Structures are given as structure tokens and as C-alpha cells.
């Protein structure tokens, strides 16, 4: 039998709390389709691997309040940085939700296994495609690598202070999320808008025609064709989104150190 040092145990627990809080929120790893035991085991494994390379807390807090403060700080860092990473994926979900409304697929909802909620057809399709692209390009590993890099920027016992660039980074990051939504949904929405203009002109020229019986199937057909033509560009967009996400992730980590 051997005794595990108390300080090493606290060191390991603080690392695992930050990583597990991050995995609970971050894209891909937060999917409900991944078993909770796998997430816990992954958090423990990563914590054990990086344990020798993370500066320990010295000295350890002598009171329970001091220890709870360290725990809450790691939870805050993990959840906040996970939320920053997830914002870019939400840009894709927002774009697909808009497309579903414009094309007419929002009436049918199916169960999304990634989020455990009801999603429309196009939103589910793009969500699963994004997950496959992340796996094929190693994006899910880059997401884990990003949280490991935060231990050098935000030590376990370091003080949290918001720098002057924090609000500026929030504005830039939010703008990039809207840019992703516009780049993905904008061209298809423009085509559908032209169809609505043509339908309005035909309704004036041919009043006898039931325009609503023609418009909905036409918009669905054109929307599907547009998605097929734009789908080859989607992997490049996801790769570019990952680069922007990791860049903003490190910026936000630096702005709260």
C-alpha cells in the first residue's frame, strides 16, 4: 500500500474540475449521445496526463472557504470558456433554423440525439454533418487541447481580473458568430426571397392561380437544390470557424487573467 499525498490529490481535483466543467459545455463533447461515464473518464485521464506540467497551488488554502473559492473559480473558467467555444456552433444552428423557417421544414420536428431536443430536418442534418467534419479533421481534439493551454495562461491559484480588451473581444466574437450565420444562410435566403418576389408578381398577373399551393413546394425544391450546391463549401467553412473559435478562445482566456 502507498499513501497519496494530500496536496497532489487537491492538485488533481482542481485540474479535473476545470476540464470536466469545460467538457460539459464545449461543442461535440457536450453531446448527450456521449455517455457521462466516458466524459468523466476522459476528464480523469487528461488530468492525470497534464498533472506534472501544471503549477500546483502553493500554499494550499487552510480554510474551507478558501478551498471552495478555488473550486468555484475552476468551475467558472471551465464553463465560461466552454460557452465561448459553443457560441460558434450556435451560429451554425441559428443559420439552419432560419433556413428551416424560410424553406418550410420547420413544421416537422425530429429528435436530435446530439442535443436531446427537437430539431428540424435541416438543423439536424447540418448538426450531424458538423460533428462528422470535426471528427474527420481532428477538431474535437483541438477543442480539448485548447483547455489544456489555459493552465499556463490561468494558473490554478492565479487571480481573475478582467482586462480592458475583454469587452472588445466579446464584441468581435459576437460579430463573427453573426458573420457565420450570414455566410451560411444569406445566399439561400436571397434566392428564396427572389422566388417570393416572382410569386407576388405572378399573383398580380394571374389572380385565378392559387399562389400558396405553388409557392411552398417550389421553395422546398429550390431550397434543397441550393443546399446541395452549397454543401461542398461547408467543410471549409467549418474549418475556418474552428480557427476563429480557437483564436477567440485564447483571446478570452488572456483577457480574464
C-alpha positions as CSV (number, residue, x, y, z in Angstrom):
1,X,0.0,0.0,0.0
2,X,1.1,3.5,-0.7
3,X,-0.2,6.9,0.5
4,X,-1.3,9.5,-2.0
5,X,-0.1,13.0,-0.9
6,X,-2.9,15.3,0.1
7,X,-1.5,18.2,-1.9
8,X,-1.3,16.1,-5.1
9,X,-4.9,15.0,-4.6
10,X,-6.1,18.6,-4.3
11,X,-4.0,19.5,-7.3
12,X,-5.6,16.7,-9.4
13,X,-9.1,17.5,-8.3
14,X,-8.8,21.2,-9.2
15,X,-7.5,20.3,-12.7
16,X,-10.3,17.8,-13.2
17,X,-13.0,20.2,-12.1
18,X,-11.9,22.8,-14.7
19,X,-11.7,20.2,-17.5
20,X,-14.9,18.5,-16.6
21,X,-16.8,21.8,-16.5
22,X,-15.4,22.7,-19.9
23,X,-16.3,19.3,-21.4
24,X,-19.9,19.7,-20.0
25,X,-20.4,22.9,-22.2
26,X,-18.0,22.7,-25.1
27,X,-19.0,21.6,-28.7
28,X,-19.0,17.9,-29.6
29,X,-18.1,16.7,-26.1
30,X,-21.2,18.1,-24.5
31,X,-23.4,16.0,-26.8
32,X,-25.9,13.9,-24.8
33,X,-25.1,11.0,-27.1
34,X,-21.7,10.6,-25.4
35,X,-22.1,8.6,-22.2
36,X,-21.5,10.5,-18.9
37,X,-19.0,7.8,-17.8
38,X,-16.9,8.5,-20.9
39,X,-16.8,12.2,-20.1
40,X,-15.8,11.5,-16.5
41,X,-13.2,9.0,-17.6
42,X,-11.8,11.4,-20.2
43,X,-11.6,14.2,-17.7
44,X,-9.7,12.0,-15.2
45,X,-7.3,10.7,-18.0
46,X,-6.5,14.2,-19.2
47,X,-6.0,15.5,-15.6
48,X,-3.6,12.6,-14.9
49,X,-1.6,13.3,-18.1
50,X,-1.1,17.0,-17.6
51,X,-0.8,16.8,-13.8
52,X,3.1,17.0,-13.8
53,X,3.0,20.1,-16.1
54,X,0.5,22.3,-14.2
55,X,1.8,24.5,-11.5
56,X,0.3,23.4,-8.2
57,X,-1.5,25.6,-5.7
58,X,1.1,26.8,-3.1
59,X,0.3,27.2,-0.3
60,X,-2.9,25.3,-0.1
61,X,-5.8,27.2,1.5
62,X,-6.2,26.5,5.2
63,X,-9.9,27.2,5.4
64,X,-12.9,25.5,3.8
65,X,-14.0,28.9,2.3
66,X,-10.6,29.2,0.6
67,X,-10.8,25.8,-0.9
68,X,-14.4,26.4,-2.1
69,X,-13.3,29.6,-3.7
70,X,-10.6,27.7,-5.7
71,X,-13.2,25.1,-6.8
72,X,-15.7,27.7,-7.9
73,X,-13.0,29.6,-9.8
74,X,-12.2,26.4,-11.8
75,X,-15.9,25.8,-12.5
76,X,-16.3,29.4,-13.7
77,X,-13.3,29.2,-16.0
78,X,-14.3,25.9,-17.5
79,X,-18.0,26.9,-18.1
80,X,-17.1,30.4,-19.4
81,X,-14.5,29.1,-21.9
82,X,-16.8,26.2,-22.9
83,X,-19.6,28.7,-23.6
84,X,-17.2,30.8,-25.7
85,X,-16.4,27.7,-27.8
86,X,-20.1,26.8,-28.2
87,X,-21.1,30.2,-29.5
88,X,-19.6,29.4,-32.9
89,X,-21.5,26.2,-33.2
90,X,-24.7,28.1,-32.2
91,X,-24.0,30.3,-35.2
92,X,-24.5,27.3,-37.5
93,X,-27.6,26.2,-35.6
94,X,-29.1,29.7,-35.9
95,X,-28.4,29.7,-39.7
96,X,-30.0,26.3,-40.1
97,X,-33.0,27.3,-38.0
98,X,-33.5,30.3,-40.2
99,X,-33.3,28.1,-43.4
100,X,-35.8,25.7,-42.0
101,X,-38.3,28.6,-41.5
102,X,-37.7,30.0,-44.9
103,X,-37.8,26.7,-46.8
104,X,-40.8,25.4,-44.8
105,X,-39.3,22.4,-43.0
106,X,-39.8,24.0,-39.5
107,X,-43.2,22.3,-39.4
108,X,-41.6,18.9,-38.9
109,X,-39.5,18.2,-35.9
110,X,-37.4,15.2,-35.1
111,X,-35.3,14.2,-32.1
112,X,-31.7,15.5,-32.3
113,X,-29.5,12.9,-30.5
114,X,-26.7,15.4,-30.2
115,X,-28.7,17.8,-28.0
116,X,-31.5,15.7,-26.8
117,X,-34.1,18.1,-28.1
118,X,-36.5,18.5,-31.0
119,X,-34.8,19.9,-34.1
120,X,-36.0,20.5,-37.7
121,X,-34.7,18.4,-40.6
122,X,-32.1,20.8,-42.0
123,X,-30.8,21.7,-38.5
124,X,-30.4,18.0,-37.7
125,X,-28.6,17.4,-41.0
126,X,-26.1,20.2,-40.6
127,X,-25.6,19.4,-36.9
128,X,-24.6,15.8,-37.7
129,X,-22.5,16.9,-40.6
130,X,-20.6,19.4,-38.4
131,X,-19.9,16.6,-35.9
132,X,-18.6,14.3,-38.7
133,X,-16.3,17.1,-40.0
134,X,-14.9,17.8,-36.5
135,X,-14.1,14.1,-36.1
136,X,-12.5,13.7,-39.6
137,X,-10.4,16.9,-39.2
138,X,-9.4,16.3,-35.5
139,X,-11.4,19.3,-34.4
140,X,-12.6,17.5,-31.3
141,X,-9.0,17.0,-30.2
142,X,-8.2,20.7,-30.8
143,X,-11.1,21.6,-28.5
144,X,-9.5,19.5,-25.7
145,X,-6.1,20.9,-26.5
146,X,-7.4,24.5,-26.1
147,X,-8.5,23.9,-22.4
148,X,-5.1,22.4,-21.6
149,X,-3.4,25.5,-22.8
150,X,-5.4,27.6,-20.3
151,X,-3.4,26.2,-17.4
152,X,-0.4,28.3,-18.4
153,X,-2.5,31.4,-19.0
154,X,-4.8,30.9,-16.0
155,X,-2.9,29.1,-13.2
156,X,-4.9,27.2,-10.6
157,X,-4.2,29.8,-7.8
158,X,-4.0,32.8,-10.1
159,X,-6.2,35.8,-9.6
160,X,-9.0,36.6,-12.0
161,X,-9.1,40.1,-13.4
162,X,-10.9,41.3,-16.5
163,X,-8.6,43.4,-18.7
164,X,-9.6,46.3,-20.9
165,X,-9.8,44.2,-24.0
166,X,-12.5,41.9,-22.5
167,X,-15.5,43.8,-23.8
168,X,-13.8,44.4,-27.2
169,X,-13.1,40.7,-27.6
170,X,-16.8,40.0,-26.7
171,X,-17.9,42.4,-29.5
172,X,-15.6,40.9,-32.1
173,X,-16.5,37.3,-31.2
174,X,-20.3,38.1,-31.3
175,X,-19.8,39.8,-34.7
176,X,-18.0,36.7,-36.0
177,X,-20.9,34.5,-34.9
178,X,-23.4,36.7,-36.9
179,X,-20.9,36.6,-39.8
180,X,-21.0,32.7,-39.8
181,X,-24.8,32.8,-39.8
182,X,-24.9,35.3,-42.6
183,X,-22.4,33.4,-44.7
184,X,-24.2,30.2,-44.4
185,X,-27.8,31.2,-44.7
186,X,-27.5,34.5,-46.6
187,X,-27.2,33.2,-50.2
188,X,-30.0,30.7,-49.9
189,X,-32.3,33.3,-48.2
190,X,-31.6,35.7,-51.1
191,X,-32.6,33.0,-53.6
192,X,-35.8,32.3,-51.7
193,X,-36.6,36.0,-51.4
194,X,-36.4,36.3,-55.2
195,X,-38.8,33.4,-55.5
196,X,-41.3,35.2,-53.2
197,X,-41.0,38.4,-55.4
198,X,-41.7,36.3,-58.5
199,X,-44.7,34.7,-56.8
200,X,-46.0,38.1,-55.8
201,X,-45.7,39.3,-59.4
202,X,-47.5,36.1,-60.7
203,X,-50.3,36.6,-58.1
204,X,-50.9,40.1,-59.6
205,X,-50.7,38.9,-63.2
206,X,-52.8,35.7,-62.7
207,X,-55.3,36.2,-59.9
208,X,-57.0,32.9,-60.6
209,X,-53.9,30.9,-59.6
210,X,-53.7,29.7,-56.0
211,X,-50.3,31.1,-55.3
212,X,-49.9,29.3,-51.9
213,X,-50.3,25.9,-53.5
214,X,-47.4,26.6,-55.8
215,X,-45.1,28.7,-53.5
216,X,-44.5,26.2,-50.7
217,X,-43.4,23.2,-52.9
218,X,-41.3,25.5,-55.1
219,X,-39.5,27.0,-52.1
220,X,-38.8,23.5,-50.8
221,X,-37.4,22.3,-54.1
222,X,-35.3,25.3,-54.7
223,X,-34.1,25.3,-51.0
224,X,-33.0,21.7,-51.3
225,X,-31.2,22.4,-54.6
226,X,-29.4,25.4,-53.1
227,X,-28.3,23.3,-50.1
228,X,-26.9,20.6,-52.4
229,X,-24.9,23.2,-54.4
230,X,-23.5,24.9,-51.3
231,X,-22.8,21.7,-49.3
232,X,-19.3,21.2,-50.8
233,X,-18.2,24.6,-49.3
234,X,-19.4,23.6,-45.9
235,X,-16.3,21.7,-44.7
236,X,-14.1,24.7,-45.5
237,X,-16.5,26.9,-43.5
238,X,-16.3,24.6,-40.5
239,X,-12.5,24.6,-40.6
240,X,-12.4,28.4,-40.8
241,X,-14.9,28.5,-38.0
242,X,-12.7,26.3,-35.8
243,X,-9.7,28.5,-36.4
244,X,-11.6,31.6,-35.4
245,X,-13.1,29.8,-32.4
246,X,-9.7,28.7,-31.1
247,X,-8.3,32.2,-31.7
248,X,-11.1,33.9,-29.8
249,X,-10.8,31.2,-27.1
250,X,-7.2,32.1,-26.3
251,X,-8.0,35.8,-26.5
252,X,-10.8,35.5,-24.0
253,X,-8.6,33.4,-21.7
254,X,-5.9,36.1,-21.8
255,X,-8.4,38.8,-21.1
256,X,-9.5,37.3,-17.8
257,X,-6.1,36.5,-16.4
